Structure formats: structure tokens, C-alpha cells
Amino acid sequence: MKGLIKVLVVDDSAFMRKVISKILNSDPEIEVVGTARDGVDALEKVAKLSPDVITLDVEMPKMDGLTTLAHIMHEKPIPVVMLSALTGEGTKATVRAMSLGAVDFIQKPSGTISLDIEKIRDEIIKKVKAASKARVKKLKFKPIKKTYFF
């Protein structure tokens, strides 16, 4: 077995960072090497931690997830799993994320149901493991600094 799958968890909610990290760390093949509260923080942590996979929220302050994803895929492509209430199948955010290079997406329970994230535990672990095997390509265009709007 090659080493543990190193994951960076990016979410503006401290609660969600904690829960997602706990879920991922519960699998013996995965290690959360860091967390980030927004896209700017995430880009700094990517450079320092060199994760194998990133879980990335869409709605965040300072720099949203889609802008962050574009920067990651242009500068240092890493498999990204979008994990957001906005990333349901066929949504604009999901289509945009996949076109920017995300390898998969998980729809996070929203509102008070966010406490039910444990229910998607197996999906999170399975998709992070699959993402770790993905080959991602560098984005050809240089992303703009501001956020992407739909």
C-alpha cells in the first residue's frame, strides 16, 4: 500500500470542517493534513501541505470555491471533490466545477439538515479515495482573481 491519502478540507464553517475531517480521518487510508476556512487560506495551505485530494465548498468569503478551484487547476492541479449544498447533479455550480477540473461532487445537506452529514459519510470516503486515483490536467487559461458569478 502506498501512503495515506492526504486531504485538505476547505469549508467556511468551522463545524463542517470538523465533521468532514472526523469522517475522513475515521478511514485508515485517509489523513486530513489541514483545513482552510476560505479560498485564499486554501491556496496557501495547498502550497504548504501538498495534499493528494481537496474537498472544497462553493460558497465562502474572500474567494469562493469555483475561483479557488480555477487557481488550483491552473497552478498546481490536484484532484478536487466539490462538497457543497450547491453541488447537486446538474446545478450551475456543479457544471462549472466539473468544467474547471473538479473530479466529483457531493451534495452537502443544507440548513438544519447539515447535522445529517454523517449520513453521507460513506459517499465522502468513497469519492475522496476515487479522486486520489484521478489524473487531473492543468487549466490552460489563467483564472481571474475575482469570484465567478453565474
DSSP file (Angstrom, degrees, kcal/mol; ACC not computed):
  #  RESIDUE AA STRUCTURE BP1 BP2  ACC     N-H-->O    O-->H-N    N-H-->O    O-->H-N    TCO  KAPPA ALPHA  PHI   PSI    X-CA   Y-CA   Z-CA
    1    1 A M              0   0    0      0, 0.0     3,-0.1     0, 0.0     2,-0.0   0.000 360.0 360.0 360.0 130.3    0.0    0.0    0.0
    2    2 A K        -     0   0    0      1,-0.2     3,-0.1     0, 0.0     0, 0.0  -0.315 360.0 -69.2 -73.1 173.0    1.3    3.4   -0.8
    3    3 A G        -     0   0    0      1,-0.1    -1,-0.2    -2,-0.0     3,-0.0   0.263  67.8 -63.7 -57.6-177.5    1.0    6.0    1.9
    4    4 A L        -     0   0    0      1,-0.1     2,-0.7    -3,-0.1    26,-0.2  -0.286  53.1-105.6 -65.0 152.2   -2.1    7.6    3.3
    5    5 A I  E     -a   30   0A   0     24,-3.0    26,-2.9    -3,-0.1     2,-0.5  -0.748  36.5-143.1 -79.9 116.2   -4.3    9.8    1.1
    6    6 A K  E     -a   31   0A   0     -2,-0.7    46,-2.5    24,-0.2    47,-1.9  -0.725  21.3-169.1 -87.7 124.4   -3.5   13.3    2.3
    7    7 A V  E     -ab  32  53A   0     24,-2.6    26,-2.1    -2,-0.5    27,-1.1  -0.921  19.0-156.1-120.9 138.8   -6.6   15.5    2.2
    8    8 A L  E     -ab  34  54A   0     45,-2.0    47,-2.4    -2,-0.4     2,-0.6  -0.964  16.5-152.0-106.9 124.5   -7.2   19.3    2.6
    9    9 A V  E     -ab  35  55A   0     25,-2.2    27,-2.4    -2,-0.5     2,-0.5  -0.875  11.6-170.5-101.3 121.4  -10.7   20.1    3.8
   10   10 A V  E     +ab  36  56A   0     45,-2.5    47,-1.5    -2,-0.6     2,-0.3  -0.946  25.8 130.7-119.1 115.7  -11.9   23.6    2.7
   11   11 A D        -     0   0    0     25,-2.2     6,-0.1    -2,-0.5    49,-0.1  -0.955  52.5-135.8-159.8 140.6  -15.2   25.0    4.1
   12   12 A D  S    S+     0   0    0     47,-0.4     2,-0.6    -2,-0.3    25,-0.1   0.675  86.6  84.7 -76.1 -14.4  -16.1   28.3    5.7
   13   13 A S     >  -     0   0    0      1,-0.2     4,-2.5     2,-0.0     5,-0.2  -0.786  65.9-156.5 -90.5 120.5  -18.0   26.6    8.5
   14   14 A A  H  > S+     0   0    0     -2,-0.6     4,-2.1     1,-0.2    -1,-0.2   0.876  97.1  54.7 -59.9 -37.2  -15.8   25.5   11.4
   15   15 A F  H  > S+     0   0    0      2,-0.2     4,-2.6     1,-0.2    -1,-0.2   0.933 109.4  45.6 -62.0 -46.3  -18.4   22.9   12.3
   16   16 A M  H  > S+     0   0    0      2,-0.2     4,-3.0     1,-0.2     5,-0.3   0.895 110.5  53.6 -67.4 -39.1  -18.3   21.4    8.8
   17   17 A R  H  X S+     0   0    0     -4,-2.5     4,-2.1     1,-0.2    -1,-0.2   0.924 112.3  45.8 -58.1 -43.1  -14.5   21.4    8.7
   18   18 A K  H  X S+     0   0    0     -4,-2.1     4,-2.3    -5,-0.2    -2,-0.2   0.932 115.7  44.3 -66.1 -47.1  -14.5   19.5   12.0
   19   19 A V  H  X S+     0   0    0     -4,-2.6     4,-2.5     2,-0.2    -2,-0.2   0.925 115.3  46.7 -66.7 -45.4  -17.2   17.0   10.9
   20   20 A I  H  X S+     0   0    0     -4,-3.0     4,-2.6     1,-0.2     5,-0.2   0.913 113.4  49.9 -64.1 -41.9  -15.8   16.3    7.4
   21   21 A S  H  X S+     0   0    0     -4,-2.1     4,-3.0    -5,-0.3    -1,-0.2   0.915 110.6  49.8 -61.2 -43.1  -12.3   15.9    8.9
   22   22 A K  H  X S+     0   0    0     -4,-2.3     4,-1.0     2,-0.2    -2,-0.2   0.917 111.3  49.2 -62.4 -43.9  -13.6   13.5   11.5
   23   23 A I  H >< S+     0   0    0     -4,-2.5     3,-0.6     2,-0.2     4,-0.3   0.949 115.5  42.8 -59.9 -50.4  -15.4   11.5    8.8
   24   24 A L  H >< S+     0   0    0     -4,-2.6     3,-1.6     1,-0.2     6,-0.3   0.908 112.0  52.7 -66.4 -42.5  -12.3   11.3    6.6
   25   25 A N  H 3< S+     0   0    0     -4,-3.0    -1,-0.2     1,-0.3    -2,-0.2   0.679  94.8  72.2 -67.6 -16.0   -9.9   10.5    9.5
   26   26 A S  T << S+     0   0    0     -4,-1.0    -1,-0.3    -3,-0.6    -2,-0.2   0.662  84.4  79.9 -73.2 -13.9  -12.2    7.6   10.5
   27   27 A D  S X  S-     0   0    0     -3,-1.6     3,-1.6    -4,-0.3     0, 0.0  -0.820  79.6-141.2 -94.6 130.3  -10.9    5.7    7.4
   28   28 A P  T 3  S+     0   0    0      0, 0.0    -1,-0.1     0, 0.0    -3,-0.1   0.646  99.4  55.1 -66.4 -13.4   -7.5    4.1    8.0
   29   29 A E  T 3  S+     0   0    0     -5,-0.1   -24,-3.0   -25,-0.1     2,-0.4   0.462 101.0  69.3 -95.9  -2.1   -6.4    5.0    4.4
   30   30 A I  E <   -a    5   0A   0     -3,-1.6     2,-0.4    -6,-0.3   -24,-0.2  -0.930  53.9-175.3-124.0 140.5   -7.1    8.8    4.7
   31   31 A E  E     -a    6   0A   0    -26,-2.9   -24,-2.6    -2,-0.4     2,-0.8  -0.984  21.9-139.7-133.3 124.0   -5.4   11.5    6.7
   32   32 A V  E     -a    7   0A   0     -2,-0.4   -24,-0.2   -26,-0.2     3,-0.1  -0.736  20.6-177.5 -79.6 115.0   -6.6   15.1    6.9
   33   33 A V  E     -     0   0A   0    -26,-2.1     2,-0.3    -2,-0.8   -25,-0.2   0.578  60.4 -17.8 -92.6 -10.9   -3.4   17.1    6.7
   34   34 A G  E     -a    8   0A   0    -27,-1.1   -25,-2.2    -3,-0.1     2,-0.3  -0.969  52.8-134.7-178.8 166.7   -5.1   20.5    7.0
   35   35 A T  E     -a    9   0A   0     -2,-0.3     2,-0.3   -27,-0.2   -25,-0.2  -0.942  13.2-159.8-132.6 157.2   -8.2   22.6    6.8
   36   36 A A  E     -a   10   0A   0    -27,-2.4   -25,-2.2    -2,-0.3     3,-0.1  -0.995  14.1-152.1-139.1 145.1   -8.9   26.0    5.3
   37   37 A R  S    S+     0   0    0     -2,-0.3     2,-0.3   -27,-0.2   -27,-0.1   0.580  78.4   1.3 -94.5 -11.7  -11.7   28.5    6.0
   38   38 A D  S  > S-     0   0    0     22,-0.1     4,-2.4    24,-0.1    24,-0.1  -0.949  84.3 -86.1-161.7 177.5  -11.8   30.2    2.6
   39   39 A G  H  > S+     0   0    0     24,-1.5     4,-2.3    22,-0.7     5,-0.2   0.856 122.3  51.9 -65.0 -37.0  -10.2   30.1   -0.9
   40   40 A V  H  > S+     0   0    0      2,-0.2     4,-1.6     1,-0.2    -1,-0.2   0.943 112.8  45.7 -64.4 -46.7   -7.3   32.4    0.0
   41   41 A D  H  > S+     0   0    0      1,-0.2     4,-2.3     2,-0.2    -2,-0.2   0.888 111.1  55.1 -60.6 -40.6   -6.5   30.2    3.0
   42   42 A A  H  X S+     0   0    0     -4,-2.4     4,-2.7     1,-0.2    -2,-0.2   0.913 104.8  51.2 -61.9 -44.4   -6.8   27.1    0.8
   43   43 A L  H  X S+     0   0    0     -4,-2.3     4,-1.6     1,-0.2    -1,-0.2   0.881 111.3  48.5 -63.1 -37.4   -4.3   28.3   -1.8
   44   44 A E  H  X S+     0   0    0     -4,-1.6     4,-1.7     2,-0.2    -1,-0.2   0.911 113.0  47.4 -66.1 -42.0   -1.8   29.0    0.9
   45   45 A K  H  X S+     0   0    0     -4,-2.3     4,-3.3     2,-0.2     5,-0.4   0.858 106.5  57.3 -70.0 -35.5   -2.3   25.5    2.5
   46   46 A V  H  X S+     0   0    0     -4,-2.7     4,-1.9     1,-0.2    -1,-0.2   0.931 108.4  47.7 -58.8 -44.8   -2.1   23.8   -0.9
   47   47 A A  H  < S+     0   0    0     -4,-1.6    -1,-0.2    -5,-0.2    -2,-0.2   0.885 119.9  38.0 -64.1 -39.3    1.4   25.2   -1.3
   48   48 A K  H  < S+     0   0    0     -4,-1.7    -2,-0.2     1,-0.1    -1,-0.2   0.882 125.8  32.7 -79.2 -40.0    2.5   24.2    2.2
   49   49 A L  H  < S-     0   0    0     -4,-3.3    -3,-0.2    -5,-0.1    -2,-0.2   0.648  80.6-148.6 -99.7 -17.7    0.8   20.8    2.6
   50   50 A S     <  -     0   0    0     -4,-1.9   -44,-0.1    -5,-0.4    -4,-0.1   0.936  25.7-162.3  44.7  61.1    0.8   19.3   -0.9
   51   51 A P        -     0   0    0      0, 0.0   -44,-0.2     0, 0.0     3,-0.1  -0.274  23.2-140.3 -69.0 158.9   -2.4   17.3   -0.4
   52   52 A D  S    S+     0   0    0    -46,-2.5     2,-0.3     1,-0.3   -45,-0.2   0.772  87.5  15.2 -84.7 -30.5   -3.4   14.4   -2.7
   53   53 A V  E     -b    7   0A   0    -47,-1.9   -45,-2.0    25,-0.1     2,-0.4  -0.982  66.4-153.4-143.8 149.2   -7.1   15.5   -2.7
   54   54 A I  E     -bc   8  80A   0     25,-2.0    27,-3.0    -2,-0.3     2,-0.5  -0.991   5.9-153.2-124.8 133.4   -9.1   18.6   -1.7
   55   55 A T  E     -bc   9  81A   0    -47,-2.4   -45,-2.5    -2,-0.4     2,-0.4  -0.924  27.0-167.8 -99.2 134.3  -12.7   18.7   -0.6
   56   56 A L  E     -bc  10  82A   0     25,-2.2    27,-2.6    -2,-0.5   -45,-0.2  -0.976  18.0-148.3-136.6 124.8  -14.0   22.2   -1.5
   57   57 A D        -     0   0    0    -47,-1.5    27,-0.2    -2,-0.4     3,-0.1  -0.430  12.4-144.3 -78.5 160.9  -17.1   24.2   -0.6
   58   58 A V  S    S+     0   0    0      1,-0.2     7,-3.1     7,-0.2     2,-0.8   0.899  81.6  58.3 -93.1 -53.7  -18.5   26.6   -3.1
   59   59 A E  S    S+     0   0    0      5,-0.2   -47,-0.4     6,-0.1    -1,-0.2  -0.702  70.2 136.7 -87.3 111.5  -19.9   29.5   -1.1
   60   60 A M        -     0   0    0     -2,-0.8   -22,-0.1    -3,-0.1   -23,-0.0  -0.984  50.7-105.3-148.0 154.6  -17.1   31.0    1.0
   61   61 A P  S    S+     0   0    0      0, 0.0     2,-3.0     0, 0.0   -22,-0.7  -0.261  95.8  16.9 -74.4 170.9  -15.9   34.5    1.9
   62   62 A K  S    S+     0   0    0    -24,-0.1     2,-0.3   -23,-0.1    85,-0.1  -0.311 138.3  12.7  65.5 -60.8  -12.7   36.2    0.4
   63   63 A M  S    S-     0   0    0     -2,-3.0   -24,-1.5    83,-0.0   -23,-0.1  -0.942  82.2-133.8-146.0 122.0  -12.5   33.7   -2.5
   64   64 A D     >  -     0   0    0     -2,-0.3     4,-2.4   -26,-0.1    -5,-0.2  -0.158  29.2-103.0 -72.4 170.1  -15.3   31.3   -3.5
   65   65 A G  H  > S+     0   0    0     -7,-3.1     4,-2.7     1,-0.2    -7,-0.2   0.827 117.5  53.0 -64.7 -35.1  -14.8   27.6   -4.2
   66   66 A L  H  > S+     0   0    0     -8,-0.4     4,-2.1     2,-0.2    -1,-0.2   0.904 111.8  45.4 -70.8 -39.2  -15.1   27.9   -8.0
   67   67 A T  H  > S+     0   0    0      2,-0.2     4,-2.1    -9,-0.2    -2,-0.2   0.921 114.3  49.8 -65.6 -43.3  -12.4   30.7   -8.2
   68   68 A T  H  X S+     0   0    0     -4,-2.4     4,-2.6     1,-0.2    -2,-0.2   0.922 109.5  51.6 -59.6 -45.4  -10.2   28.7   -5.8
   69   69 A L  H  X S+     0   0    0     -4,-2.7     4,-2.8     1,-0.2     5,-0.2   0.909 107.8  52.1 -58.6 -44.5  -10.7   25.6   -8.0
   70   70 A A  H  X S+     0   0    0     -4,-2.1     4,-1.4     1,-0.2    -1,-0.2   0.912 111.2  47.3 -60.3 -42.8   -9.7   27.5  -11.1
   71   71 A H  H  X S+     0   0    0     -4,-2.1     4,-2.8     2,-0.2     5,-0.4   0.922 112.6  48.9 -65.1 -43.9   -6.5   28.7   -9.4
   72   72 A I  H  X S+     0   0    0     -4,-2.6     4,-2.3     1,-0.2    -2,-0.2   0.941 112.9  46.9 -60.1 -47.5   -5.6   25.2   -8.1
   73   73 A M  H  < S+     0   0    0     -4,-2.8    66,-2.5     1,-0.2    -1,-0.2   0.730 116.8  44.4 -71.6 -21.4   -6.1   23.6  -11.5
   74   74 A H  H  < S+     0   0    0     -4,-1.4    -1,-0.2    64,-0.3    -2,-0.2   0.865 125.2  29.3 -85.5 -40.0   -4.1   26.4  -13.2
   75   75 A E  H  < S-     0   0    0     -4,-2.8    -3,-0.2     1,-0.2    -2,-0.2   0.900 140.4  -3.6 -90.9 -44.9   -1.2   26.5  -10.8
   76   76 A K  S  < S-     0   0    0     -4,-2.3    -1,-0.2    -5,-0.4    -2,-0.1  -0.611  75.8-139.8-153.0  82.3   -0.9   23.0   -9.3
   77   77 A P        +     0   0    0      0, 0.0    -4,-0.2     0, 0.0    59,-0.2  -0.205  30.5 166.4 -56.7 126.8   -3.6   20.6  -10.4
   78   78 A I        -     0   0    0     59,-0.1   -25,-0.1    57,-0.1     2,-0.1  -0.988  46.1 -94.1-136.8 140.8   -4.8   18.4   -7.6
   79   79 A P        -     0   0    0      0, 0.0   -25,-2.0     0, 0.0     2,-0.4  -0.381  46.6-164.1 -58.3 130.1   -8.0   16.2   -7.6
   80   80 A V  E     -c   54   0A   0     21,-0.4    23,-2.4   -27,-0.2    24,-1.1  -0.969  15.8-161.9-123.2 132.5  -10.8   18.2   -6.1
   81   81 A V  E     -cd  55 104A   0    -27,-3.0   -25,-2.2    -2,-0.4     2,-0.3  -0.966  21.8-137.8-109.1 117.1  -14.2   16.9   -4.8
   82   82 A M  E     -cd  56 105A   0     22,-2.4    24,-2.5    -2,-0.6     2,-0.4  -0.594  21.3-175.0 -74.6 132.6  -16.7   19.7   -4.5
   83   83 A L  E     + d   0 106A   0    -27,-2.6     2,-0.3    -2,-0.3    24,-0.2  -0.864  29.8 123.5-134.1  95.9  -18.7   19.3   -1.3
   84   84 A S  E >  S- d   0 107A   0     22,-1.7    24,-1.7    -2,-0.4     3,-1.0  -0.984  70.5-118.1-154.0 155.8  -21.4   21.9   -1.1
   85   85 A A  T 3  S+     0   0    0     -2,-0.3     3,-0.1    22,-0.3    25,-0.1   0.728 117.5  56.6 -66.2 -21.1  -25.2   22.4   -0.7
   86   86 A L  T 3  S+     0   0    0      1,-0.2     2,-1.0     7,-0.0     8,-0.4   0.546  85.9  84.2 -87.4  -8.0  -25.0   24.0   -4.2
   87   87 A T    <   +     0   0    0     -3,-1.0     2,-0.2    19,-0.3    -1,-0.2  -0.443  53.4 141.0-102.6  63.9  -23.4   21.0   -5.9
   88   88 A G    >   -     0   0    0     -2,-1.0     3,-1.9    -3,-0.1     6,-0.3  -0.553  68.0 -70.0 -89.0 165.4  -26.4   18.8   -6.8
   89   89 A E  T 3  S+     0   0    0      1,-0.3    -1,-0.1    -2,-0.2    -2,-0.0  -0.351 119.1   5.1 -60.2 126.8  -26.5   16.9  -10.1
   90   90 A G  T 3  S+     0   0    0      1,-0.3    -1,-0.3    -2,-0.1    -3,-0.1   0.422  91.1 140.4  83.3  -0.6  -26.9   19.3  -13.0
   91   91 A T    <>  -     0   0    0     -3,-1.9     4,-2.6     1,-0.1    -1,-0.3  -0.351  64.8-114.4 -72.2 159.0  -26.7   22.6  -11.0
   92   92 A K  H  > S+     0   0    0      1,-0.2     4,-2.6     2,-0.2     5,-0.2   0.895 117.4  52.9 -59.2 -40.7  -24.9   25.5  -12.5
   93   93 A A  H  > S+     0   0    0     -7,-0.3     4,-2.6     1,-0.2    -1,-0.2   0.903 111.1  46.5 -63.2 -40.1  -22.2   25.3   -9.7
   94   94 A T  H  > S+     0   0    0     -8,-0.4     4,-2.7    -6,-0.3     5,-0.2   0.930 112.3  48.7 -68.4 -45.5  -21.6   21.6  -10.4
   95   95 A V  H  X S+     0   0    0     -4,-2.6     4,-2.0     1,-0.2    -2,-0.2   0.921 114.7  46.4 -60.0 -43.8  -21.4   22.0  -14.2
   96   96 A R  H  X S+     0   0    0     -4,-2.6     4,-1.5    -5,-0.2    -2,-0.2   0.922 112.1  50.6 -64.6 -44.2  -19.0   24.9  -13.7
   97   97 A A  H  X>S+     0   0    0     -4,-2.6     5,-2.5     1,-0.2     4,-0.5   0.912 111.3  47.8 -61.2 -43.1  -16.9   23.0  -11.2
   98   98 A M  H ><5S+     0   0    0     -4,-2.7     3,-0.9     1,-0.2    -1,-0.2   0.883 110.1  52.4 -66.7 -37.2  -16.6   20.0  -13.5
   99   99 A S  H 3<5S+     0   0    0     -4,-2.0    -1,-0.2     1,-0.2    -2,-0.2   0.786 107.5  53.2 -69.5 -24.8  -15.7   22.2  -16.4
  100  100 A L  H 3<5S-     0   0    0     -4,-1.5    -1,-0.2    -3,-0.2    -2,-0.2   0.542 131.9 -89.3 -85.9  -7.5  -12.9   23.7  -14.3
  101  101 A G  T <<5S+     0   0    0     -3,-0.9   -21,-0.4    -4,-0.5    -3,-0.2   0.470  70.5 151.8 118.3   1.4  -11.5   20.3  -13.4
  102  102 A A      < -     0   0    0     -5,-2.5    -1,-0.3    -6,-0.1   -21,-0.2  -0.384  35.7-149.4 -60.4 143.2  -13.2   19.0  -10.3
  103  103 A V        -     0   0    0    -23,-2.4     2,-0.3     1,-0.2   -22,-0.2   0.720  68.1 -13.2 -90.7 -21.1  -13.3   15.2  -10.4
  104  104 A D  E     -d   81   0A   0    -24,-1.1   -22,-2.4    -7,-0.0     2,-0.3  -0.964  58.7-138.3-164.2 176.2  -16.5   14.7   -8.5
  105  105 A F  E     -d   82   0A   0     -2,-0.3     2,-0.4   -24,-0.2   -22,-0.2  -0.989   3.2-161.5-146.6 153.2  -19.1   16.4   -6.3
  106  106 A I  E     -d   83   0A   0    -24,-2.5   -22,-1.7    -2,-0.3     2,-0.7  -0.999  23.5-129.7-134.3 131.2  -21.2   15.6   -3.2
  107  107 A Q  E     -d   84   0A   0     -2,-0.4   -22,-0.3   -24,-0.2   -19,-0.1  -0.741  25.0-145.5 -84.5 117.9  -24.3   17.5   -2.3
  108  108 A K        -     0   0    0    -24,-1.7     6,-0.1    -2,-0.7   -21,-0.1  -0.613  24.7-105.3 -80.7 136.2  -23.9   18.5    1.3
  109  109 A P        -     0   0    0      0, 0.0     2,-0.2     0, 0.0   -24,-0.1  -0.366  44.9-145.1 -57.7 142.3  -27.1   18.6    3.4
  110  110 A S    >   +     0   0    0    -25,-0.1     3,-1.4     3,-0.1     5,-0.1  -0.655  48.8   3.4-112.7 168.3  -28.2   22.2    3.9
  111  111 A G  G >  S-     0   0    0      1,-0.3     3,-1.8    -2,-0.2     4,-0.1  -0.286 129.5 -16.2  62.6-142.9  -29.8   24.2    6.6
  112  112 A T  G >  S+     0   0    0      1,-0.3     3,-1.2     2,-0.1    -1,-0.3   0.707 130.9  72.1 -67.8 -17.6  -30.6   22.4    9.8
  113  113 A I  G X   +     0   0    0     -3,-1.4     3,-3.4     1,-0.3    -1,-0.3   0.624  69.8  90.6 -72.2 -11.2  -30.1   19.1    7.9
  114  114 A S  G X  S+     0   0    0     -3,-1.8     3,-1.3     1,-0.3    -1,-0.3   0.747  74.9  68.2 -58.7 -19.7  -26.4   19.8    7.9
  115  115 A L  G X  S+     0   0    0     -3,-1.2     3,-0.6     1,-0.3    -1,-0.3   0.687  89.5  66.0 -68.1 -16.4  -26.3   17.9   11.1
  116  116 A D  G X   +     0   0    0     -3,-3.4     3,-2.2     1,-0.2     4,-0.3   0.235  63.1 111.7 -88.9  13.7  -27.1   14.9    9.0
  117  117 A I  G X   +     0   0    0     -3,-1.3     3,-2.0     1,-0.3    -1,-0.2   0.800  64.0  71.8 -60.3 -26.6  -23.8   15.0    7.1
  118  118 A E  G X  S+     0   0    0     -3,-0.6     3,-1.6     1,-0.3     4,-0.3   0.805  86.5  67.6 -56.0 -27.5  -22.9   11.7    8.9
  119  119 A K  G <  S+     0   0    0     -3,-2.2    -1,-0.3     1,-0.3     3,-0.2   0.746 101.1  45.7 -67.0 -22.6  -25.5   10.1    6.6
  120  120 A I  G <> S+     0   0    0     -3,-2.0     4,-2.3    -4,-0.3    -1,-0.3   0.193  80.3 113.6-103.9  17.1  -23.3   10.8    3.5
  121  121 A R  H <> S+     0   0    0     -3,-1.6     4,-2.4     1,-0.2     5,-0.2   0.915  76.1  47.5 -51.1 -53.2  -20.1    9.5    5.3
  122  122 A D  H  > S+     0   0    0     -4,-0.3     4,-2.7    -3,-0.2    -1,-0.2   0.878 111.3  51.3 -62.5 -38.3  -19.6    6.5    3.0
  123  123 A E  H  > S+     0   0    0      2,-0.2     4,-2.5     1,-0.2     5,-0.2   0.910 109.8  50.1 -64.9 -41.9  -20.1    8.7   -0.1
  124  124 A I  H  X S+     0   0    0     -4,-2.3     4,-2.2     2,-0.2     5,-0.2   0.951 114.3  43.8 -61.1 -49.8  -17.5   11.2    1.1
  125  125 A I  H  X S+     0   0    0     -4,-2.4     4,-2.3     1,-0.2    -2,-0.2   0.929 114.9  49.0 -62.5 -46.2  -14.9    8.5    1.8
  126  126 A K  H  X S+     0   0    0     -4,-2.7     4,-2.3    -5,-0.2    -1,-0.2   0.916 113.6  45.7 -61.2 -44.5  -15.6    6.6   -1.4
  127  127 A K  H  X S+     0   0    0     -4,-2.5     4,-2.4     2,-0.2    -1,-0.2   0.844 111.3  51.6 -72.1 -32.9  -15.3    9.7   -3.6
  128  128 A V  H  X S+     0   0    0     -4,-2.2     4,-1.7    -5,-0.2    -1,-0.2   0.915 111.5  48.2 -67.2 -41.9  -12.2   11.0   -1.9
  129  129 A K  H  < S+     0   0    0     -4,-2.3     4,-0.5    -5,-0.2    -2,-0.2   0.921 113.5  46.9 -63.7 -43.1  -10.5    7.6   -2.4
  130  130 A A  H >< S+     0   0    0     -4,-2.3     3,-1.4     1,-0.2     4,-0.4   0.909 110.0  53.9 -64.3 -41.5  -11.6    7.6   -6.1
  131  131 A A  H >< S+     0   0    0     -4,-2.4     3,-1.5     1,-0.3    -1,-0.2   0.840  97.2  65.3 -62.0 -33.2  -10.4   11.1   -6.6
  132  132 A S  T 3< S+     0   0    0     -4,-1.7    -1,-0.3     1,-0.3    -2,-0.2   0.717 103.5  47.7 -64.5 -18.1   -6.9   10.2   -5.2
  133  133 A K  T <  S+     0   0    0     -3,-1.4    -1,-0.3    -4,-0.5    -2,-0.2   0.493  90.4 109.8 -97.0  -6.5   -6.5    8.0   -8.3
  134  134 A A    <   -     0   0    0     -3,-1.5     2,-0.6    -4,-0.4   -31,-0.0  -0.380  63.0-138.7 -73.6 147.0   -7.7   10.6  -10.8
  135  135 A R        -     0   0    0     -2,-0.1     2,-0.3   -57,-0.1   -57,-0.1  -0.935  24.3-164.0-103.1 119.3   -5.3   12.2  -13.2
  136  136 A V        -     0   0    0     -2,-0.6     2,-0.3   -59,-0.2   -34,-0.0  -0.798   7.0-139.2-108.8 149.0   -6.0   15.9  -13.5
  137  137 A K        -     0   0    0     -2,-0.3     2,-0.2   -36,-0.1   -59,-0.1  -0.739  24.3-103.3-106.7 152.6   -4.9   18.3  -16.1
  138  138 A K        -     0   0    0     -2,-0.3   -64,-0.3   -61,-0.1     2,-0.2  -0.497  39.0-112.3 -70.5 136.6   -3.7   21.9  -15.8
  139  139 A L        -     0   0    0    -66,-2.5    -1,-0.1    -2,-0.2   -39,-0.1  -0.511  19.6-145.2 -67.2 136.8   -6.2   24.5  -16.8
  140  140 A K  S    S+     0   0    0     -2,-0.2     2,-0.2     2,-0.1    -1,-0.1   0.859  77.3  64.7 -74.3 -36.2   -5.0   26.3  -20.0
  141  141 A F  S    S-     0   0    0      1,-0.0    -2,-0.1    -3,-0.0     0, 0.0  -0.601  86.1-117.5 -93.4 152.2   -6.3   29.7  -19.1
  142  142 A K        -     0   0    0     -2,-0.2   -71,-0.1     1,-0.0    -2,-0.1  -0.744  35.9-125.0 -84.2 124.3   -5.2   31.9  -16.2
  143  143 A P        -     0   0    0      0, 0.0     2,-0.1     0, 0.0    -1,-0.0  -0.316  20.7-114.2 -69.8 152.0   -8.1   32.4  -13.8
  144  144 A I        -     0   0    0      1,-0.1   -73,-0.1     2,-0.1   -74,-0.1  -0.473  21.2-122.6 -79.6 159.1   -9.2   35.9  -12.9
  145  145 A K  S    S+     0   0    0     -2,-0.1    -1,-0.1     2,-0.1   -74,-0.1   0.807  86.3  77.8 -74.3 -29.8   -8.7   37.0   -9.3
  146  146 A K  S    S-     0   0    0      1,-0.1    -2,-0.1   -83,-0.1     2,-0.1  -0.188  92.4 -85.9 -79.1 174.3  -12.3   37.8   -8.6
  147  147 A T        -     0   0    0    -85,-0.1     2,-0.4     1,-0.1    -1,-0.1  -0.380  38.0-115.6 -78.0 156.2  -15.1   35.4   -7.9
  148  148 A Y        -     0   0    0     -2,-0.1     2,-0.3    -4,-0.1   -82,-0.1  -0.778  29.9-165.1 -90.3 132.6  -17.1   33.7  -10.6
  149  149 A F              0   0    0     -2,-0.4     0, 0.0     1,-0.1     0, 0.0  -0.839 360.0 360.0-114.5 157.6  -20.8   34.5  -10.8
  150  150 A F              0   0    0     -2,-0.3    -1,-0.1     0, 0.0    -2,-0.0   0.428 360.0 360.0 -98.8 360.0  -23.5   32.6  -12.7
